[in-house]
């Protein structure tokens, strides 16, 4: 088995795709003509977004992120966390944690996206 994609439920799929392109440099893979579903090209695993209204229409009861009480995070690896953090904040991300060096040798920083989802920017973990 292989992880194929993750879908985050958001108010505005198009705006979210634009934000992720500007903040993190991902390319848009697709946006459905309805505007209710879109994907980013992030490498081996696709990051997808679906509108909250579509999820409600098909019988799901999606929750919204609670800033300050995340139940998960998205992590993007980079060789230059400070540069990535500055780019994300300039694009509208909200700073949660400045760049820090972890005891295990990884560099990390945290922001929230325009929907309130927690995003970690980090160097790859070395074995």
Secondary structure, 3 states (H helix, E strand, C coil): CCCCEEEEEECCHHHHHHHHHHHHCCEEEEECCCCCEEEEECCCCEEEEEEHHHHHHCCCCCCCCCCCCCCCCEEEECCCHHHHHHHHHHCCCEEEEEEEECCCCCEEEEEECCCCCEEEEECCCCC
